[in-house]
Amino acid sequence: MIRPVFTLMLLAPALLAQGTTRYARSFGGRPDRTTFIQGTGTYLHGADDGVIGEGCLRLSPSEESKYYGATVYSLGASKPTTLRLLVVNEASTPVKWQLRIEDERGYKKTGGAAYRDRVLPPGRSTIDIDIRGLWDRARSRKLDLSTGIRRLRFSRRKDGREGAACRLDAIGFVGEDCKLARSRLAKALELEKTNERARGVRDNLALLPEADRCVAAVRLLVRPDLDERTRRSSREALATLSDAASIKAIVRTLKKTKDDRRVEMLWALAMMPSREARQIAIARIKAAKTSPKDRTALLQGLGRRGADDVATLVSSCPPNQAWAQRAALVLALRQCATESSVDALIDILKDPGSGRVGYDAADALTRLTGKDLGSSATAWADWWRVNRGKVTLRDSGARLTSGYATYYGIPVPQGRHAFVLDTSGSMRDPVQGGAAEEHIRRSPHLEKDEIKSRLDLAKAELINAIDRMPKGSFISVIPYENAAEPLVTTKGLERATPALRKKITKRVRVLTAGGRTNIHDGMWRAYHPRKRPDHKDVVEGPDTIFLLTDGNPSIGLIISRWELRDALLRYNLGRMVRIHTINVGAKDNVWLKSIAQHTGGEFLDLTSNPPKKKEDGR
């Protein structure tokens, strides 16, 4: 619970004007999971495509559908008076579009929506609809839109006219009750349960005007005792700002901030749907005095935003500098998915600077093109010279399959690898049935091993990975139960020489299971080889972590699964560590899957399902 005194300070009014517009959704040139497109939807990134954000959504007809448009879900509000849409009619003549508005009750009931038609003149338009006292189509009840719109559809029936496309820039509300939003935020901060508090902070920060949201989110982030879930909500609230005054306030705050909060704010700055914020982020990336960690955080934000001009930043991340910033650039290029990004990826592949970056660049090219040409820059350049302009660049789902060492089937290319291994008491449980037993049957390298328990399987897989790991790799093995301690050295990762491989293998073979499950300590030691945060962690720490567990955390600094997930994601800002997660327990672990998805890793669910005992001899 946040102290009441701080709550009052946090909610000191920064903006009281009731007539201001708060944009609940801007289409900043990237797909949104809460938006469903009918017909053809194209996200545009050009400088003149958006007014509020960094781009917009272009809606046009398709051959398959009679209608075209966009449906947007969950537009939260605080007693608004007016719904506002910023649009651009590309047709040379006026065109009629329809809005369908649903509240929570209408969303669940057929015919429970309100409809409004608007004729849009050519060019830019602002659509304003008074949503106080809207009736449903049958005029049987008034819609309750005091907390927002559950579903909004903006569409029209295609009529054969060419050029009848429309660009949707932003959706917002006018005349909201700011005091009510502040009051709800104050109550959310006083909630005892972490999940409820984080959810309440996230939802109510979004309802504040931008100036208030900026003040509240920054003041929350500087709290030293803020839980990880609420911290993430505050960080992501900053990333939604686009107002020039808010951006300047963040830049001023950055001058006074030097710890991890600085990295969070830089990430949020690069994520903002604003051309001004984007220009500031790019300028900082190009600046020679920017630290590798800061530059990596900025690139992570641009990558998640889907920035389309990151190909110009290759020279700012040379191969002789920290691998993390170059890996962040590769990810941003992959998410951008343009022809210039392919050019840049091939250029990076010529001199990646590290095994991790080389693997990522080749994998990105494979994903974008659907072609697996390995890590040869020459092969990719020759192929691209012939096929440029002939391939639709998108994430095809294809993955790089060239031969590498593996750990539970997950590739282990040349790089800096930390294996965080669960040795708690439950790892003594037998491997019987389920995906774990199937994995043993289809793994030739396990044929000679006597595998009875979960730990037996983990040790066999680890020994195989260590033996086949490419030359030039670095390694650390960190077993954990009540606490974590590196298996061989406290110096962090060391080069995997034949002597070190032999030494680690010998110690892995004699590991035993016992104690509880302190996952946080194991991951902390992996992220911080010197036991505490250090500026050298970015260079000397791992580029990949393999986290294996058979259960949920039961001891340690953080034992909440989702709070631990959010803590790891925060540690990863400015780091770009890929985390592969392997569940060898008796139940699925969705939080482990989420960690892998957010860090670009793979999740493997190797559950053991012992056969049920038969009763009465049957």
Stockholm file with secondary structure:
# STOCKHOLM 1.0

chainA/1-618         MIRPVFTLMLLAPALLAQGTTRYARSFGGRPDRTTFIQGTGTYLHGADDGVIGEGCLRLSPSEESKYYGATVYSLGASKPTTLRLLVVNEASTPVKWQLRIEDERGYKKTGGAAYRDRVLPPGRSTIDIDIRGLWDRARSRKLDLSTGIRRLRFSRRKDGREGAACRLDAIGFVGEDCKLARSRLAKALELEKTNERARGVRDNLALLPEADRCVAAVRLLVRPDLDERTRRSSREALATLSDAASIKAIVRTLKKTKDDRRVEMLWALAMMPSREARQIAIARIKAAKTSPKDRTALLQGLGRRGADDVATLVSSCPPNQAWAQRAALVLALRQCATESSVDALIDILKDPGSGRVGYDAADALTRLTGKDLGSSATAWADWWRVNRGKVTLRDSGARLTSGYATYYGIPVPQGRHAFVLDTSGSMRDPVQGGAAEEHIRRSPHLEKDEIKSRLDLAKAELINAIDRMPKGSFISVIPYENAAEPLVTTKGLERATPALRKKITKRVRVLTAGGRTNIHDGMWRAYHPRKRPDHKDVVEGPDTIFLLTDGNPSIGLIISRWELRDALLRYNLGRMVRIHTINVGAKDNVWLKSIAQHTGGEFLDLTSNPPKKKEDGR
#=GR chainA/1-618 SS CCCHHHHHHHTCCSCCCTTCEEEEEECCSSCCTTEEEESEEEEECCTTTCSSSSSEEEEECCSSCSEEEEEEEEEECSSCSEEEEEEEECSSSCEEEEEEEECHHHHTSTTCCEEEEEEECSEEEEEEEECTTCBCTTSSSBCCCTTEEEEEEEEEECCSCTTCCEEEEEEEEESCCHHHHHHHHHHHHTCSSHHHHHHHHHHHHTTSCHHHHHHHHHHHHTCTTCCHHHHHHHHHHHTTCCCHHHHHHHHHHHHHCCSHHHHHHHHHHHHSSCHHHHHHHHHHHHCTTSCHHHHHHHHHHHHHHTCSCGGGGGGGSCTTSCHHHHHHHHHHHHHHCCHHHHHHHHHHHHSCSSHHHHHHHHHHHHHHHSCCCTTCHHHHHHHHHHHTTTSCCSCCSCCCCSCCEEETTEEECSSEEEEEEECSGGGGSBCCSHHHHHHHHTCGGGTTSCCCBHHHHHHHHHHHHHHHCCTTCEEEEEEESSSBCCSSCSSCCEECCHHHHHHHHHHHHTCCCCSCCCHHHHHHHHHCTTSSCCTTHHHHSCSEEEEEESSCCCSSSCCCHHHHHHHHHHHTTTTCCEEEEEECSSSCCHHHHHHHHHHTCCEEECCCCCCCCCSTTC
#=GC SS_cons         CCCHHHHHHHTCCSCCCTTCEEEEEECCSSCCTTEEEESEEEEECCTTTCSSSSSEEEEECCSSCSEEEEEEEEEECSSCSEEEEEEEECSSSCEEEEEEEECHHHHTSTTCCEEEEEEECSEEEEEEEECTTCBCTTSSSBCCCTTEEEEEEEEEECCSCTTCCEEEEEEEEESCCHHHHHHHHHHHHTCSSHHHHHHHHHHHHTTSCHHHHHHHHHHHHTCTTCCHHHHHHHHHHHTTCCCHHHHHHHHHHHHHCCSHHHHHHHHHHHHSSCHHHHHHHHHHHHCTTSCHHHHHHHHHHHHHHTCSCGGGGGGGSCTTSCHHHHHHHHHHHHHHCCHHHHHHHHHHHHSCSSHHHHHHHHHHHHHHHSCCCTTCHHHHHHHHHHHTTTSCCSCCSCCCCSCCEEETTEEECSSEEEEEEECSGGGGSBCCSHHHHHHHHTCGGGTTSCCCBHHHHHHHHHHHHHHHCCTTCEEEEEEESSSBCCSSCSSCCEECCHHHHHHHHHHHHTCCCCSCCCHHHHHHHHHCTTSSCCTTHHHHSCSEEEEEESSCCCSSSCCCHHHHHHHHHHHTTTTCCEEEEEECSSSCCHHHHHHHHHHTCCEEECCCCCCCCCSTTC
//
